[in-house]
Amino acid sequence: MNSKLKLILASKSERRIQILNNLGIIPDVVLPANINENIKKGEKPRSLAIRLANEKATHIYQLRKNNIEDSLILSADTVVAVGTRVIEKPTSALEAYKAIKLLSGKNHKVYTCVCIIDAKGNYYKKLAETRVKFKNLSEEEIKYYIKTNDWIDKAGGYAIQGKAQSFIIKISGSYSSVVGLPAYETIHLLRGLGYDVYKS
């Protein structure tokens, strides 16, 4: 393992930072990747997650390419979907209401892609796919939830570790992936690239 390898996190997400911290990993640099996250026509949910994770890492790689020696850039993107329909981050209470109404009583999938670029510009990525089942929600439950504003800046309009956790009947797959960063896949990639995940 290379104890000199630095980790650059291409994300401002407090949830992703917290997951890394819980794993004992403190990013050396945290930079938000400001990219256009619009869905392309006909783009499938898993393809969207992979593309956006790649673009986030690429954006930071281009910014840091003259100062990236002995560094790894890590990014991730999470997409929530019912079938092939992507449930984007709501931008209003009405959009949040529609998102939660759609998820009510249904299975949906959460795709999180983690992408790493090394100093030579090589890409490495893993995609985690998790199935989540919501209970049937009453109008009262949905309206109360919308008033809490816990849907703001959340893919699918909810956070599994937030107030919506009481809506979830079943989860099959990676819990940390639904939060925003699949722990197993992230550690697997980092170790494979020589990053010392156990350094103190």
GROMACS elastic network, one bead per residue, 0.5 to 0.9 nm:
[ bonds ]
;  ai    aj funct       b0    kb
    1     4     6  0.89125   500
    1     5     6  0.88224   500
    1   191     6  0.76519   500
    1   193     6  0.84015   500
    1   195     6  0.58391   500
    1   196     6  0.52810   500
    1   197     6  0.87421   500
    2     5     6  0.56889   500
    2    70     6  0.88990   500
    2   193     6  0.89049   500
    2   194     6  0.55153   500
    2   195     6  0.57329   500
    2   196     6  0.60680   500
    3     6     6  0.82493   500
    3   194     6  0.83717   500
    3   195     6  0.68067   500
    3   196     6  0.56038   500
    3   197     6  0.89210   500
    3   199     6  0.71024   500
    4    70     6  0.67503   500
    4    71     6  0.84551   500
    4   195     6  0.83397   500
    4   196     6  0.85743   500
    5    69     6  0.85778   500
    5    71     6  0.53069   500
    5    72     6  0.71128   500
    5   194     6  0.78722   500
    5   195     6  0.60243   500
    5   196     6  0.77583   500
    6    27     6  0.75029   500
    6    28     6  0.59990   500
    6    29     6  0.81942   500
    6    68     6  0.88368   500
    6    69     6  0.87198   500
    6    70     6  0.61580   500
    6    72     6  0.62029   500
    6    73     6  0.86042   500
    6   195     6  0.80366   500
    7    25     6  0.89099   500
    7    26     6  0.80480   500
    7    27     6  0.51163   500
    7    28     6  0.53979   500
    7    29     6  0.66783   500
    7    30     6  0.86972   500
    7    70     6  0.88509   500
    7    71     6  0.57285   500
    7    72     6  0.50568   500
    7    73     6  0.60859   500
    7    74     6  0.71541   500
    7   195     6  0.83731   500
    8    27     6  0.58707   500
    8    28     6  0.59341   500
    8    30     6  0.58944   500
    8    31     6  0.73712   500
    8    60     6  0.86448   500
    8    71     6  0.69149   500
    8    72     6  0.59908   500
    8    74     6  0.61179   500
    8    75     6  0.86724   500
    9    12     6  0.80638   500
    9    16     6  0.89915   500
    9    17     6  0.82250   500
    9    27     6  0.61155   500
    9    28     6  0.79045   500
    9    29     6  0.61874   500
    9    31     6  0.61937   500
    9    32     6  0.80369   500
    9    57     6  0.85790   500
    9    60     6  0.88755   500
    9    72     6  0.84538   500
    9    73     6  0.59272   500
    9    75     6  0.61373   500
   10    29     6  0.85136   500
   10    30     6  0.62342   500
   10    31     6  0.51027   500
   10    32     6  0.54807   500
   10    33     6  0.55353   500
   10    56     6  0.64197   500
   10    57     6  0.60415   500
   10    59     6  0.84131   500
   10    60     6  0.63314   500
   10    73     6  0.65935   500
   10    74     6  0.57928   500
   10    76     6  0.78877   500
   11    14     6  0.85125   500
   11    16     6  0.76806   500
   11    17     6  0.82533   500
   11    30     6  0.65305   500
   11    31     6  0.57761   500
   11    33     6  0.58817   500
   11    34     6  0.89067   500
   11    56     6  0.79809   500
   11    74     6  0.82873   500
   11    75     6  0.63539   500
   11    76     6  0.76521   500
   12    15     6  0.88195   500
   12    16     6  0.80797   500
   12    17     6  0.78600   500
   12    30     6  0.67696   500
   12    31     6  0.64018   500
   12    33     6  0.77869   500
   13    16     6  0.53716   500
   13    17     6  0.63822   500
   13    18     6  0.86332   500
   13    32     6  0.82156   500
   13   180     6  0.83932   500
   14    17     6  0.50483   500
   14    18     6  0.60030   500
   14    19     6  0.86247   500
   15    18     6  0.50730   500
   15    19     6  0.62621   500
   15    20     6  0.87590   500
   15   179     6  0.67491   500
   15   180     6  0.65000   500
   15   181     6  0.80965   500
   16    19     6  0.51209   500
   16    20     6  0.63243   500
   16    21     6  0.85612   500
   16    76     6  0.84872   500
   16   179     6  0.77538   500
   16   180     6  0.58297   500
   16   181     6  0.57584   500
   17    20     6  0.52200   500
   17    21     6  0.61086   500
   17    22     6  0.86013   500
   17    25     6  0.87703   500
   17    26     6  0.78907   500
   17    27     6  0.78863   500
   17    30     6  0.87305   500
   18    22     6  0.60137   500
   18    23     6  0.85809   500
   19    22     6  0.50522   500
   19    23     6  0.64037   500
   19    24     6  0.88339   500
   19    25     6  0.85826   500
   19   176     6  0.74301   500
   19   179     6  0.84655   500
   19   180     6  0.83008   500
   19   181     6  0.69551   500
   19   182     6  0.86806   500
   19   183     6  0.73288   500
   20    23     6  0.50635   500
   20    24     6  0.64394   500
   20    25     6  0.50212   500
   20    26     6  0.65971   500
   20    27     6  0.78738   500
   20   181     6  0.83666   500
   20   183     6  0.78841   500
   20   186     6  0.89782   500
   21    26     6  0.56725   500
   21    27     6  0.84228   500
   22    25     6  0.72753   500
   23    26     6  0.87601   500
   23   183     6  0.78595   500
   23   187     6  0.86402   500
   23   197     6  0.81738   500
   23   198     6  0.88877   500
   24   197     6  0.73815   500
   24   198     6  0.72494   500
   24   199     6  0.82860   500
   24   200     6  0.79091   500
   25   197     6  0.65309   500
   25   198     6  0.80391   500
   25   199     6  0.83584   500
   25   200     6  0.88596   500
   26    29     6  0.87919   500
   27    30     6  0.65296   500
   31    60     6  0.73849   500
   32    56     6  0.84579   500
   32    60     6  0.81432   500
   33    55     6  0.84403   500
   33    56     6  0.51810   500
   33    57     6  0.74448   500
   33    58     6  0.88641   500
   33    59     6  0.62579   500
   33    60     6  0.63101   500
   33    75     6  0.85451   500
   34    37     6  0.88892   500
   34    56     6  0.73528   500
   34    59     6  0.77058   500
   34    60     6  0.89989   500
   35    52     6  0.81886   500
   35    55     6  0.72344   500
   35    56     6  0.65964   500
   35    59     6  0.75190   500
   36    39     6  0.89348   500
   36    52     6  0.85786   500
   37    48     6  0.88654   500
   37    52     6  0.67430   500
   39    42     6  0.82892   500
   39    43     6  0.65664   500
   39    44     6  0.89112   500
   39    48     6  0.69904   500
   39    86     6  0.86903   500
   40    43     6  0.53607   500
   40    44     6  0.88818   500
   40    48     6  0.81782   500
   43    46     6  0.85427   500
   43    47     6  0.65062   500
   43    48     6  0.63260   500
   43    84     6  0.87702   500
   44    47     6  0.52938   500
   44    48     6  0.61303   500
   44    49     6  0.88342   500
   44    84     6  0.60889   500
   44    85     6  0.80342   500
   44    86     6  0.80466   500
   45    48     6  0.50575   500
   45    49     6  0.63379   500
   45    50     6  0.87698   500
   45    79     6  0.63704   500
   45    80     6  0.74935   500
   45    81     6  0.64991   500
   45    83     6  0.87196   500
   45    84     6  0.62739   500
   45    85     6  0.74161   500
   45    86     6  0.60927   500
   45   110     6  0.87781   500
   45   111     6  0.72515   500
   46    49     6  0.52169   500
   46    50     6  0.63363   500
   46    51     6  0.86509   500
   46    79     6  0.75178   500
   46   110     6  0.88783   500
   46   111     6  0.60298   500
   46   112     6  0.80972   500
   46   113     6  0.82015   500
   46   127     6  0.79894   500
   46   129     6  0.83700   500
   47    50     6  0.51881   500
   47    51     6  0.60516   500
   47    52     6  0.85719   500
   48    51     6  0.51413   500
   48    52     6  0.60537   500
   48    53     6  0.84704   500
   48    77     6  0.86386   500
   48    78     6  0.89850   500
   48    79     6  0.74189   500
   49    52     6  0.54053   500
   49    53     6  0.61353   500
   49    54     6  0.85703   500
   49    76     6  0.80568   500
   49    77     6  0.54007   500
   49    78     6  0.59491   500
   49    79     6  0.57707   500
   49   111     6  0.64794   500
   49   112     6  0.61698   500
   49   113     6  0.56481   500
   49   114     6  0.88582   500
   49   127     6  0.82049   500
   50    53     6  0.53087   500
   50    54     6  0.61692   500
   50    55     6  0.86441   500
   50    76     6  0.84331   500
   50    77     6  0.73478   500
   50   111     6  0.88535   500
   50   112     6  0.79176   500
   50   113     6  0.54243   500
   50   114     6  0.79021   500
   50   115     6  0.79936   500
   50   125     6  0.81312   500
   50   126     6  0.85719   500
   50   127     6  0.73344   500
   51    54     6  0.51255   500
   51    55     6  0.61080   500
   51    56     6  0.86338   500
   51    77     6  0.86597   500
   51   113     6  0.87336   500
   52    56     6  0.60618   500
   52    57     6  0.86074   500
   52    76     6  0.78330   500
   52    77     6  0.61301   500
   52    78     6  0.88489   500
   52   113     6  0.85095   500
   53    56     6  0.52251   500
   53    57     6  0.63547   500
   53    58     6  0.85746   500
   53    74     6  0.88629   500
   53    75     6  0.56971   500
   53    78     6  0.84713   500
   53   112     6  0.86057   500
   53   113     6  0.61438   500
   53   114     6  0.64084   500
   53   115     6  0.58393   500
   53   116     6  0.89054   500
   53   125     6  0.87261   500
   54    57     6  0.53100   500
   54    58     6  0.60336   500
   54    59     6  0.85651   500
   54    75     6  0.75109   500
   54    76     6  0.80824   500
   54    77     6  0.87722   500
   54   113     6  0.86762   500
   54   114     6  0.84531   500
   54   115     6  0.60996   500
   54   116     6  0.82140   500
   54   117     6  0.87343   500
   54   123     6  0.80717   500
   54   125     6  0.83948   500
   55    59     6  0.59662   500
   55    60     6  0.87222   500
   55    75     6  0.88547   500
   56    59     6  0.51845   500
   56    60     6  0.66033   500
   56    61     6  0.86760   500
   56    74     6  0.88115   500
   56    75     6  0.61710   500
   56    76     6  0.76557   500
   56    77     6  0.83907   500
   56   115     6  0.87267   500
   57    60     6  0.54043   500
   57    61     6  0.60859   500
   57    62     6  0.86999   500
   57    73     6  0.62311   500
   57    74     6  0.63806   500
   57    75     6  0.53547   500
   57    76     6  0.81928   500
   57   115     6  0.68516   500
   57   116     6  0.68909   500
   57   117     6  0.66759   500
   57   123     6  0.89953   500
   58    62     6  0.61257   500
   58    63     6  0.86145   500
   58    73     6  0.87068   500
   58   117     6  0.77146   500
   58   121     6  0.87154   500
   59    62     6  0.53612   500
   59    63     6  0.64685   500
   59    64     6  0.88347   500
   60    64     6  0.60618   500
   60    65     6  0.81784   500
   60    73     6  0.74974   500
   61    64     6  0.51406   500
   61    65     6  0.53884   500
   61    68     6  0.77613   500
   61    73     6  0.70477   500
   61   117     6  0.75154   500
   61   118     6  0.89011   500
   61   119     6  0.84934   500
   61   121     6  0.77956   500
   62    65     6  0.52697   500
   62    66     6  0.84365   500
   63    66     6  0.79583   500
   63    67     6  0.87201   500
   64    67     6  0.51783   500
   64    68     6  0.57558   500
   65    68     6  0.54161   500
   65    69     6  0.83555   500
   65   119     6  0.78363   500
   65   121     6  0.88096   500
   66    69     6  0.80695   500
   67    71     6  0.87178   500
   68    71     6  0.53378   500
   68    72     6  0.77559   500
   68    73     6  0.86979   500
   68   118     6  0.84149   500
   68   119     6  0.57162   500
   68   120     6  0.89186   500
   69    72     6  0.86747   500
   69   118     6  0.88078   500
   69   119     6  0.56698   500
   69   120     6  0.86058   500
   70   118     6  0.81853   500
   70   119     6  0.64579   500
   71   117     6  0.87233   500
   71   118     6  0.64829   500
   71   119     6  0.58849   500
   72   116     6  0.64975   500
   72   117     6  0.58185   500
   72   119     6  0.64533   500
   72   190     6  0.85261   500
   72   193     6  0.86063   500
   72   195     6  0.84008   500
   73   115     6  0.80429   500
   73   116     6  0.53446   500
   73   117     6  0.51516   500
   73   118     6  0.64993   500
   73   119     6  0.82928   500
   74   114     6  0.71559   500
   74   115     6  0.57546   500
   74   117     6  0.67875   500
   74   186     6  0.87978   500
   75   113     6  0.82933   500
   75   114     6  0.57870   500
   75   115     6  0.52475   500
   75   116     6  0.64361   500
   75   117     6  0.87764   500
   76   112     6  0.67111   500
   76   113     6  0.54132   500
   76   115     6  0.60125   500
   76   116     6  0.87720   500
   76   180     6  0.74744   500
   76   181     6  0.66063   500
   76   182     6  0.89791   500
   77   111     6  0.80686   500
   77   112     6  0.54724   500
   77   113     6  0.55339   500
   77   114     6  0.68481   500
   77   115     6  0.87353   500
   77   180     6  0.72597   500
   77   181     6  0.80500   500
   78   110     6  0.68808   500
   78   111     6  0.56039   500
   78   113     6  0.66951   500
   78   114     6  0.89979   500
   78   155     6  0.67467   500
   78   177     6  0.77920   500
   78   178     6  0.74769   500
   78   179     6  0.86164   500
   78   180     6  0.60571   500
   78   181     6  0.80203   500
   79    86     6  0.69179   500
   79    87     6  0.74259   500
   79    88     6  0.73975   500
   79   109     6  0.82521   500
   79   110     6  0.56993   500
   79   111     6  0.51275   500
   79   112     6  0.63434   500
   79   113     6  0.87913   500
   79   155     6  0.62567   500
   79   156     6  0.75023   500
   80    85     6  0.84773   500
   80    86     6  0.58559   500
   80    87     6  0.54411   500
   80    88     6  0.71294   500
   80   108     6  0.72364   500
   80   109     6  0.58876   500
   80   111     6  0.64192   500
   80   112     6  0.87787   500
   80   155     6  0.60980   500
   80   156     6  0.52477   500
   80   157     6  0.89870   500
   80   178     6  0.87503   500
   81    84     6  0.61691   500
   81    85     6  0.52785   500
   81    87     6  0.54278   500
   81    88     6  0.84526   500
   81   108     6  0.58108   500
   81   109     6  0.54081   500
   81   110     6  0.64468   500
   81   111     6  0.81195   500
   81   156     6  0.75391   500
   82    85     6  0.52476   500
   82    86     6  0.66061   500
   82    87     6  0.73773   500
   82   102     6  0.81633   500
   82   103     6  0.74162   500
   82   106     6  0.80768   500
   82   107     6  0.72125   500
   82   109     6  0.64659   500
   83    86     6  0.80412   500
   83   107     6  0.88407   500
   83   108     6  0.69623   500
   83   109     6  0.76726   500
   86   156     6  0.80394   500
   87    90     6  0.81606   500
   87    99     6  0.65077   500
   87   102     6  0.89886   500
   87   155     6  0.69099   500
   87   157     6  0.77418   500
   88    91     6  0.88212   500
   88    99     6  0.83326   500
   88   154     6  0.81889   500
   88   155     6  0.55598   500
   88   156     6  0.55313   500
   88   157     6  0.74976   500
   89    95     6  0.85583   500
   89    96     6  0.80196   500
   89    99     6  0.89636   500
   89   151     6  0.80729   500
   89   152     6  0.74189   500
   89   153     6  0.58114   500
   89   154     6  0.53306   500
   89   156     6  0.57239   500
   89   157     6  0.57778   500
   89   158     6  0.88244   500
   90    93     6  0.73490   500
   90    94     6  0.81413   500
   90    95     6  0.51259   500
   90    96     6  0.50944   500
   90    97     6  0.87441   500
   90    98     6  0.89871   500
   90    99     6  0.76011   500
   90   151     6  0.73015   500
   90   152     6  0.68135   500
   90   153     6  0.71360   500
   90   154     6  0.74138   500
   90   155     6  0.77006   500
   90   156     6  0.73935   500
   90   157     6  0.59221   500
   91    94     6  0.83586   500
   91    95     6  0.64489   500
   91    96     6  0.74857   500
   91   152     6  0.74395   500
   91   153     6  0.79188   500
   92    95     6  0.52403   500
   92    96     6  0.62692   500
   92    97     6  0.86439   500
   92   152     6  0.82175   500
   93    97     6  0.60782   500
   93    98     6  0.86653   500
   93   146     6  0.63358   500
   93   147     6  0.80505   500
   93   149     6  0.79676   500
   93   151     6  0.83915   500
   93   152     6  0.86708   500
   94    97     6  0.50316   500
   94    98     6  0.63003   500
   94    99     6  0.86396   500
   94   146     6  0.86144   500
   95    98     6  0.51397   500
   95    99     6  0.61584   500
   95   100     6  0.87398   500
   95   157     6  0.84948   500
   96    99     6  0.50389   500
   96   100     6  0.62158   500
   96   101     6  0.84045   500
   96   146     6  0.67835   500
   96   151     6  0.65340   500
   96   152     6  0.82106   500
   96   156     6  0.81482   500
   96   157     6  0.56156   500
   96   158     6  0.86715   500
   97   100     6  0.53815   500
   97   101     6  0.59732   500
   97   102     6  0.85273   500
   97   142     6  0.68596   500
   97   143     6  0.73486   500
   97   145     6  0.87424   500
   97   146     6  0.64535   500
   97   157     6  0.84734   500
   98   101     6  0.50180   500
   98   102     6  0.60828   500
   98   103     6  0.86862   500
   99   102     6  0.51587   500
   99   103     6  0.63389   500
   99   104     6  0.87287   500
   99   156     6  0.64857   500
   99   157     6  0.63378   500
  100   103     6  0.50059   500
  100   104     6  0.60487   500
  100   137     6  0.86189   500
  100   142     6  0.69308   500
  100   146     6  0.87973   500
  100   156     6  0.77346   500
  100   157     6  0.67628   500
  100   158     6  0.79745   500
  101   104     6  0.52180   500
  101   105     6  0.87219   500
  101   137     6  0.76943   500
  101   139     6  0.86146   500
  101   142     6  0.72537   500
  102   105     6  0.82446   500
  102   106     6  0.77732   500
  103   106     6  0.54854   500
  103   107     6  0.73710   500
  103   108     6  0.70737   500
  103   133     6  0.82870   500
  103   134     6  0.64464   500
  103   135     6  0.87116   500
  103   136     6  0.87319   500
  103   156     6  0.85149   500
  104   107     6  0.85896   500
  104   133     6  0.84935   500
  104   134     6  0.55243   500
  104   135     6  0.60172   500
  104   136     6  0.50410   500
  104   137     6  0.55122   500
  104   138     6  0.87077   500
  104   142     6  0.89869   500
  104   167     6  0.83152   500
  105   133     6  0.71003   500
  105   134     6  0.50983   500
  105   137     6  0.69043   500
  106   132     6  0.83257   500
  106   133     6  0.57271   500
  106   134     6  0.56216   500
  106   135     6  0.72239   500
  106   136     6  0.77945   500
  107   131     6  0.66961   500
  107   132     6  0.55787   500
  107   134     6  0.64977   500
  107   170     6  0.89257   500
  108   130     6  0.84180   500
  108   131     6  0.57933   500
  108   132     6  0.54007   500
  108   133     6  0.63738   500
  108   134     6  0.81706   500
  109   129     6  0.67793   500
  109   130     6  0.55407   500
  109   132     6  0.60411   500
  109   133     6  0.87250   500
  110   128     6  0.80469   500
  110   129     6  0.58468   500
  110   130     6  0.51438   500
  110   131     6  0.63986   500
  110   132     6  0.74254   500
  110   156     6  0.88130   500
  110   177     6  0.77084   500
  110   178     6  0.61232   500
  111   127     6  0.68589   500
  111   128     6  0.57459   500
  111   130     6  0.65058   500
  111   131     6  0.89602   500
  111   177     6  0.75679   500
  111   178     6  0.77236   500
  112   126     6  0.84192   500
  112   127     6  0.57719   500
  112   128     6  0.53058   500
  112   129     6  0.67136   500
  112   130     6  0.85332   500
  112   177     6  0.58092   500
  112   178     6  0.72784   500
  112   180     6  0.67895   500
  112   181     6  0.67509   500
  112   182     6  0.70313   500
  113   125     6  0.68776   500
  113   126     6  0.57132   500
  113   128     6  0.62651   500
  113   129     6  0.87434   500
  113   177     6  0.85728   500
  113   181     6  0.79504   500
  113   182     6  0.80780   500
  114   124     6  0.84082   500
  114   125     6  0.55612   500
  114   126     6  0.55234   500
  114   127     6  0.64551   500
  114   128     6  0.82899   500
  114   181     6  0.69973   500
  114   182     6  0.74128   500
  114   185     6  0.75060   500
  114   186     6  0.66200   500
  114   189     6  0.87907   500
  115   123     6  0.69882   500
  115   124     6  0.57293   500
  115   126     6  0.67363   500
  115   127     6  0.87389   500
  115   186     6  0.85187   500
  115   189     6  0.86467   500
  116   122     6  0.81337   500
  116   123     6  0.58387   500
  116   124     6  0.51689   500
  116   125     6  0.62079   500
  116   186     6  0.89649   500
  116   189     6  0.76925   500
  116   190     6  0.81337   500
  117   120     6  0.78287   500
  117   121     6  0.56648   500
  117   122     6  0.54019   500
  117   124     6  0.63969   500
  117   125     6  0.87821   500
  118   121     6  0.53884   500
  118   122     6  0.55131   500
  118   123     6  0.69393   500
  118   124     6  0.83520   500
  118   193     6  0.81698   500
  119   122     6  0.74717   500
  124   189     6  0.73071   500
  125   185     6  0.86362   500
  125   186     6  0.88448   500
  125   189     6  0.74572   500
  126   182     6  0.89605   500
  126   185     6  0.61926   500
  126   186     6  0.78464   500
  126   189     6  0.77987   500
  127   182     6  0.84595   500
  127   185     6  0.78196   500
  128   173     6  0.78725   500
  128   174     6  0.70925   500
  128   177     6  0.65805   500
  128   181     6  0.89461   500
  128   182     6  0.66039   500
  128   185     6  0.75294   500
  129   172     6  0.88996   500
  129   173     6  0.66890   500
  129   174     6  0.74894   500
  129   177     6  0.79321   500
  129   178     6  0.88859   500
  130   171     6  0.71331   500
  130   172     6  0.57130   500
  130   174     6  0.58871   500
  130   175     6  0.78215   500
  130   177     6  0.74715   500
  130   178     6  0.71987   500
  131   170     6  0.81282   500
  131   171     6  0.57219   500
  131   172     6  0.50670   500
  131   173     6  0.64053   500
  131   174     6  0.87840   500
  132   168     6  0.70907   500
  132   169     6  0.78164   500
  132   170     6  0.58634   500
  132   172     6  0.64682   500
  132   173     6  0.84769   500
  132   178     6  0.88961   500
  133   167     6  0.83877   500
  133   168     6  0.57874   500
  133   169     6  0.55394   500
  133   170     6  0.51478   500
  133   171     6  0.64128   500
  133   172     6  0.88183   500
  134   137     6  0.80461   500
  134   166     6  0.89360   500
  134   167     6  0.54203   500
  134   169     6  0.56723   500
  134   170     6  0.74195   500
  135   166     6  0.88266   500
  135   167     6  0.56026   500
  135   168     6  0.61352   500
  135   169     6  0.58721   500
  135   170     6  0.89335   500
  136   167     6  0.80883   500
  137   140     6  0.80816   500
  137   141     6  0.60871   500
  137   142     6  0.65257   500
  137   167     6  0.74820   500
  138   141     6  0.51853   500
  138   142     6  0.63560   500
  138   143     6  0.86354   500
  139   142     6  0.51775   500
  139   143     6  0.60275   500
  139   144     6  0.84280   500
  140   143     6  0.52747   500
  140   144     6  0.60211   500
  140   145     6  0.84991   500
  141   144     6  0.52107   500
  141   145     6  0.61046   500
  141   146     6  0.86715   500
  142   145     6  0.51098   500
  142   146     6  0.62143   500
  142   147     6  0.87516   500
  143   146     6  0.51378   500
  143   147     6  0.63572   500
  143   148     6  0.89462   500
  144   147     6  0.52239   500
  144   148     6  0.66579   500
  145   148     6  0.52986   500
  145   149     6  0.71833   500
  145   150     6  0.71898   500
  145   151     6  0.80447   500
  145   163     6  0.74262   500
  145   164     6  0.75515   500
  146   149     6  0.56187   500
  146   150     6  0.71878   500
  146   151     6  0.69229   500
  147   150     6  0.80989   500
  148   151     6  0.78765   500
  148   163     6  0.83833   500
  149   152     6  0.57666   500
  150   153     6  0.84687   500
  150   154     6  0.80497   500
  150   157     6  0.79183   500
  150   158     6  0.67483   500
  150   159     6  0.75348   500
  150   162     6  0.71206   500
  150   163     6  0.68475   500
  150   164     6  0.81466   500
  151   154     6  0.55517   500
  151   155     6  0.83169   500
  151   156     6  0.80738   500
  151   159     6  0.72457   500
  151   164     6  0.87968   500
  152   155     6  0.87916   500
  152   157     6  0.67614   500
  152   158     6  0.79391   500
  153   157     6  0.74164   500
  153   158     6  0.86287   500
  154   158     6  0.54415   500
  154   159     6  0.63272   500
  155   158     6  0.66037   500
  155   159     6  0.78839   500
  156   159     6  0.82950   500
  158   161     6  0.87757   500
  158   162     6  0.73925   500
  158   163     6  0.80409   500
  158   164     6  0.61049   500
  158   165     6  0.85867   500
  159   162     6  0.50411   500
  159   163     6  0.73812   500
  159   164     6  0.63732   500
  159   165     6  0.73533   500
  159   178     6  0.78135   500
  159   179     6  0.65355   500
  160   163     6  0.77165   500
  160   164     6  0.61081   500
  160   165     6  0.50125   500
  160   166     6  0.87619   500
  160   167     6  0.89885   500
  160   168     6  0.80180   500
  160   175     6  0.80859   500
  160   178     6  0.66881   500
  160   179     6  0.62104   500
  161   164     6  0.74223   500
  161   165     6  0.58711   500
  161   179     6  0.69633   500
  162   165     6  0.57876   500
  162   166     6  0.86653   500
  163   166     6  0.67137   500
  163   167     6  0.83686   500
  164   167     6  0.53215   500
  164   168     6  0.72646   500
  165   168     6  0.55506   500
  165   169     6  0.88729   500
  166   169     6  0.79485   500
  168   171     6  0.74717   500
  171   174     6  0.80864   500
  171   175     6  0.75413   500
  172   175     6  0.82786   500
  173   177     6  0.82450   500
  173   178     6  0.89110   500
  174   177     6  0.51629   500
  174   178     6  0.67333   500
  174   179     6  0.89746   500
  174   182     6  0.64201   500
  174   183     6  0.81047   500
  174   184     6  0.83887   500
  175   178     6  0.53185   500
  175   179     6  0.65399   500
  175   180     6  0.88861   500
  175   181     6  0.89905   500
  175   182     6  0.76125   500
  175   183     6  0.88644   500
  176   180     6  0.62758   500
  176   181     6  0.56261   500
  176   182     6  0.50025   500
  176   183     6  0.60256   500
  176   184     6  0.87093   500
  177   180     6  0.50003   500
  177   183     6  0.70975   500
  178   181     6  0.72449   500
  178   182     6  0.76756   500
  179   182     6  0.81235   500
  181   185     6  0.85372   500
  181   186     6  0.73974   500
  182   185     6  0.55924   500
  182   186     6  0.60369   500
  182   187     6  0.86761   500
  183   186     6  0.51613   500
  183   187     6  0.61475   500
  183   188     6  0.84777   500
  184   187     6  0.54079   500
  184   188     6  0.60943   500
  184   189     6  0.87105   500
  185   188     6  0.50325   500
  185   189     6  0.62060   500
  185   190     6  0.86463   500
  186   189     6  0.52958   500
  186   190     6  0.61923   500
  186   191     6  0.86143   500
  187   190     6  0.51211   500
  187   191     6  0.59956   500
  187   192     6  0.83512   500
  187   197     6  0.72095   500
  188   191     6  0.54456   500
  188   192     6  0.61103   500
  188   193     6  0.87769   500
  189   192     6  0.50920   500
  189   193     6  0.63591   500
  189   194     6  0.88870   500
  189   195     6  0.87788   500
  190   193     6  0.52390   500
  190   194     6  0.65008   500
  190   195     6  0.52281   500
  190   196     6  0.77432   500
  190   197     6  0.72386   500
  191   194     6  0.50848   500
  191   195     6  0.51869   500
  191   196     6  0.65519   500
  191   197     6  0.67025   500
  192   195     6  0.74434   500
  194   197     6  0.87986   500
  195   198     6  0.88138   500
  196   199     6  0.55941   500
  197   200     6  0.87174   500
